C-alpha cells in the first residue's frame, strides 16, 4: 500500500493519493482529520467518490487504509 502526501508544518499532514488493492486513487477532499497519541487520521473522498479512512502510525512509520 502506498500513500502520497505533502508535509507542511508537520510530517505526513496532507494525503494526496493512495493505492488500494493495486489501484491508485487521487484524493479530492479531506473531510475529517484527527491527531491522537502516536497517530494521525484522515477521512478522505477520492475523485471517483470512494471514501477511505487513513491512519498514520507515527512510531512505526506505517499507514493503514480502510474503505468506509
Buried (B, 14 or more C-beta within 10 A) or exposed (E): EEBEBEEEEEEBBBBEBBEBEEEEBEBEEBEEBEEEEEBBBBBBBBEEEBEBBBBBEBEEEEBEBEEE
